[in-house]
Amino acid sequence: MDITCHGVAVLFSVALLLPGLSAANSHKGLIGRFALSLLATAFATAPPAPPVRQDKADLIETKALANRLLLAEGGTTEVWQDGGYTLSRKGDEFQANTETLYGQEAPVVKAFSDGSYIAAWHSSGQDGSYHSIHAQRYFADGTKDGVEFQVNTETTSSQSSPTIIILNDDKCVIAWSSFFQDTSFFGVYAQMYDANGNTLGSEFQVNTWTIFSQHSPDGTALSNGGFVLTWMSFLQDGSGYGVYAQRYDANGNAVGSEYQVNTTTSGSQTSPSATATTTGYLIVWASYLQDGSGFGIFGQFYDLNGNPLGGEFQINTTTVYSQRSPCAITLADGTIVVIWSSNWQDGSEYGIFGQRYDINGNPIGGEFQISTEVNYNQDFPRAAPLITGGWVVVWHSENQDGSFNGVFGQVYDKNGNMVGSEFQINSHTLNDQEYAYVIGTLDGFIVVWESYLQDGSYDGIYGQYFILDTGAPTTAPTSVPTSSTLNPFDDAH
């Protein structure tokens, strides 16, 4: 999330928003870079339709065979082997953004059911007015599908911090924070696309309450074909930030009214993350001083009709100092994994921790440490379920590669066991590589991140495709997306 302002509103809006943003640490501030925003040509061309989709089982088997041939011919670079697992880089890291003037930041990526995928980010000065939301579609083989395109229609001031939801029929929803579009600091807006990348209707406002700021959206597709968006809102509940949400049907129509997620309202509740479950969905967030010591991680389960299932509950067991930047995902078997960063729990600033839950929301074992490196900071974790039934976690780590922040990851099997060792994701290590995002694919996963000065002009968006080969015959999982089941590739944060 960013604080993007202009005119007389700068000092006032920064004073309002900065405490919540710095405490939650969801994204670095970019205020100093806004002065660099100049007029640039904006891309508005919609990408062409992707090729006809194949059967999912055929796609998985075809990609597995092709990847093994690539490995045999030296087309991939092995990262590690562990038992029957082999992790390899598929080709070199790639740049997602075409426009490189000034900065492109806050990347997200989601995959469609045929293995194609889409990345989005915000770009400074590209549409002539601070930040704007841009995206690029890719075919399943990693080649670009069309050109980079602009998502937001409203260009006044700043549109930043996008999130993507892929619905069960491969419709796409991109949501973001927009400054002063509703005349009162930030608001949350979104745009729907059909499976071929064509816009469905106009961009629309998500939040109903517009006083002060509503920003930092996240969301998930639901098993009934609809979706839910969640965000943080300033002073709506009378005390700092609170977490709110709105449900939608498969056509993007609001279902019911926006509602408050957190029950405890003292202090601030920030940085929400949503994941679909077997019975509905789960929203998690960071809450300030609710457990008596800095931020803690809390959650609330809902059924598909938006009714709370039980009360809000605490996720982190260790409560000393702060636990922040939560992320929730659901695996193919319905198991839920929540991850976060925890201050001084590993003895050295922030480290990455997690907790598993069964399909009924009961904890599986205790909280566990994910990051192996403990020196300095390991922060801003994101995770995704994998086609193997397990999951992968990514984060940025300070000075681990010898040059400021670098991006690292860890793979897990479906039983919660580490597979292989912690590994570095970025190949280019000069300056900062940080704020990574990950999505599972038909044969592995894709990670995107910000890299500073790699393209010669502030931050740019880079990515790496990884292949995770189990060496076993591959078949479509029982959770293959259909009109009545979840798209497992949407559930990444």
Backbone hydrogen bonds, N-H to C=O, Kabsch-Sander energy under -0.5 kcal/mol:
donor,donor_aa,acceptor,acceptor_aa,energy
4,T,2,D,-0.7
5,C,3,I,-0.5
9,A,6,H,-1.0
10,V,7,G,-1.4
12,F,8,V,-0.6
13,S,9,A,-2.8
14,V,10,V,-2.4
15,A,11,L,-2.0
16,L,12,F,-1.8
17,L,13,S,-2.4
18,L,14,V,-2.7
21,L,17,L,-1.9
22,S,18,L,-3.0
23,A,19,P,-1.8
24,A,20,G,-1.9
25,N,21,L,-2.1
26,S,21,L,-0.6
33,R,30,L,-1.2
34,F,30,L,-0.7
34,F,31,I,-1.3
35,A,31,I,-0.5
36,L,33,R,-1.6
37,S,34,F,-2.0
38,L,36,L,-0.6
59,L,55,D,-2.3
60,I,56,K,-2.4
61,E,57,A,-2.2
62,T,58,D,-2.8
63,K,59,L,-2.6
64,A,60,I,-2.2
65,L,61,E,-2.2
66,A,62,T,-2.4
67,N,63,K,-2.5
68,R,64,A,-1.9
69,L,65,L,-1.8
70,L,66,A,-2.4
71,L,67,N,-2.5
72,A,68,R,-2.1
73,E,69,L,-1.9
74,G,71,L,-1.0
75,G,70,L,-3.5
76,T,70,L,-0.6
77,T,89,R,-1.9
78,E,76,T,-0.5
79,V,87,L,-3.7
80,W,87,L,-1.4
82,D,85,Y,-2.4
85,Y,82,D,-2.3
86,T,469,D,-2.2
87,L,80,W,-2.6
88,S,86,T,-0.5
88,S,467,I,-2.4
89,R,77,T,-3.2
90,K,465,Y,-3.1
91,G,75,G,-0.9
91,G,89,R,-0.9
94,F,463,G,-2.6
96,A,461,I,-2.8
97,N,461,I,-0.8
104,Q,459,D,-2.0
105,E,122,H,-2.9
108,V,120,A,-2.3
110,K,118,I,-2.3
111,A,489,F,-0.9
112,F,116,S,-3.3
115,G,112,F,-1.9
117,Y,138,Y,-1.8
118,I,110,K,-2.7
119,A,136,Q,-2.5
120,A,108,V,-2.3
121,W,134,H,-2.2
122,H,105,E,-2.7
123,S,132,S,-2.8
124,S,103,G,-3.2
125,G,130,Y,-3.9
128,G,38,L,-0.5
128,G,125,G,-0.9
132,S,123,S,-1.4
134,H,121,W,-2.5
135,A,149,F,-2.4
136,Q,119,A,-2.4
137,R,145,D,-0.5
138,Y,117,Y,-3.1
139,F,143,T,-3.0
142,G,139,F,-2.1
145,D,137,R,-2.6
146,G,144,K,-0.8
149,F,135,A,-2.6
150,Q,43,F,-2.3
151,V,133,I,-3.0
152,N,133,I,-0.7
159,Q,131,H,-1.5
160,S,177,S,-3.0
163,T,175,A,-2.3
165,I,173,V,-2.7
167,L,165,I,-0.6
167,L,171,K,-2.7
170,D,167,L,-2.0
172,C,193,Y,-2.3
173,V,165,I,-2.9
174,I,191,Q,-2.4
175,A,163,T,-2.4
176,W,189,Y,-2.5
177,S,160,S,-2.9
178,S,187,G,-3.2
179,F,158,S,-3.2
180,F,178,S,-0.5
180,F,185,F,-3.2
183,T,180,F,-1.0
187,G,178,S,-1.9
189,Y,176,W,-2.2
190,A,204,F,-2.2
191,Q,174,I,-2.2
192,M,200,L,-0.6
193,Y,172,C,-2.6
194,D,198,N,-2.9
197,G,194,D,-2.1
200,L,192,M,-2.6
201,G,199,T,-0.6
204,F,190,A,-2.7
206,V,188,V,-3.3
207,N,188,V,-0.8
214,Q,186,F,-1.5
215,H,232,M,-2.3
218,D,230,T,-2.3
220,T,228,V,-1.8
222,L,226,G,-2.8
225,G,222,L,-1.7
227,F,248,Y,-1.9
228,V,220,T,-2.1
229,L,246,Q,-2.5
230,T,218,D,-3.3
231,W,244,Y,-2.2
232,M,215,H,-2.4
233,S,242,G,-3.0
234,F,213,S,-3.0
235,L,233,S,-0.5
235,L,240,G,-3.7
238,G,235,L,-0.7
242,G,233,S,-2.1
244,Y,231,W,-2.5
245,A,259,Y,-2.0
246,Q,229,L,-2.4
247,R,255,V,-0.6
248,Y,227,F,-2.8
249,D,253,N,-2.4
252,G,249,D,-1.9
255,V,247,R,-2.7
256,G,254,A,-0.6
259,Y,245,A,-2.3
261,V,243,V,-3.1
262,N,243,V,-0.8
269,Q,241,Y,-2.0
270,T,286,A,-3.1
273,S,284,V,-2.3
275,T,282,L,-2.3
277,T,280,G,-2.1
281,Y,302,Y,-2.0
282,L,275,T,-2.9
283,I,300,Q,-2.1
284,V,273,S,-2.8
285,W,298,F,-2.4
286,A,270,T,-2.7
287,S,296,G,-3.0
288,Y,268,S,-3.1
289,L,287,S,-0.5
289,L,294,G,-3.6
292,G,289,L,-0.8
296,G,287,S,-1.9
298,F,285,W,-2.5
299,G,313,F,-2.3
300,Q,283,I,-2.0
301,F,309,L,-0.6
302,Y,281,Y,-2.8
303,D,307,N,-2.3
304,L,279,T,-0.9
306,G,303,D,-2.0
309,L,301,F,-2.8
310,G,308,P,-0.7
313,F,299,G,-2.3
315,I,297,I,-3.1
316,N,297,I,-0.8
323,Q,295,F,-2.2
324,R,341,S,-2.8
327,C,339,I,-1.9
329,I,337,V,-2.4
331,L,335,T,-3.4
334,G,331,L,-2.0
336,I,357,Y,-2.6
337,V,329,I,-2.5
338,V,355,Q,-2.5
339,I,327,C,-2.8
340,W,353,F,-2.3
341,S,324,R,-2.6
342,S,351,G,-2.8
343,N,322,S,-3.2
344,W,342,S,-0.5
344,W,349,E,-3.5
347,G,344,W,-1.0
351,G,342,S,-1.8
353,F,340,W,-2.7
354,G,368,F,-2.3
355,Q,338,V,-2.2
356,R,364,I,-0.6
357,Y,336,I,-2.7
358,D,362,N,-2.7
361,G,358,D,-2.2
364,I,356,R,-2.7
365,G,363,P,-0.7
368,F,354,G,-2.5
370,I,352,I,-3.2
371,S,352,I,-1.1
378,Q,350,Y,-1.9
379,D,396,H,-2.7
382,R,394,V,-2.5
384,A,392,V,-2.0
386,L,390,G,-2.5
387,I,441,T,-0.5
389,G,386,L,-2.0
391,W,412,Y,-1.4
392,V,384,A,-2.2
393,V,410,Q,-2.4
394,V,382,R,-3.2
395,W,408,F,-2.0
396,H,379,D,-2.3
397,S,406,G,-3.1
398,E,377,N,-3.1
399,N,404,F,-2.7
402,G,399,N,-0.7
406,G,397,S,-1.9
408,F,395,W,-2.6
409,G,423,F,-2.3
410,Q,393,V,-2.1
411,V,419,V,-0.7
412,Y,391,W,-3.1
413,D,417,N,-2.5
416,G,413,D,-1.8
419,V,411,V,-3.0
423,F,409,G,-2.2
425,I,407,V,-3.1
426,N,407,V,-0.8
429,T,427,S,-0.5
433,Q,405,N,-1.8
434,E,450,E,-2.0
437,Y,448,V,-2.4
439,I,446,I,-2.1
441,T,444,G,-2.4
445,F,466,F,-2.0
446,I,439,I,-2.5
447,V,464,Q,-2.2
448,V,437,Y,-2.6
449,W,462,Y,-2.4
450,E,434,E,-2.7
451,S,460,G,-2.4
452,Y,432,D,-2.8
453,L,451,S,-0.5
453,L,458,Y,-2.8
456,G,453,L,-0.8
460,G,451,S,-1.8
462,Y,449,W,-2.4
462,Y,460,G,-0.6
463,G,94,F,-2.6
464,Q,447,V,-2.2
465,Y,90,K,-0.5
466,F,445,F,-3.1
467,I,88,S,-3.0
468,L,443,D,-2.2
469,D,86,T,-2.7
469,D,467,I,-0.6
470,T,468,L,-0.5
480,V,477,P,-1.3
485,T,482,T,-0.9
490,D,487,N,-1.8
491,D,487,N,-0.7
492,A,490,D,-2.3
493,H,383,A,-2.3
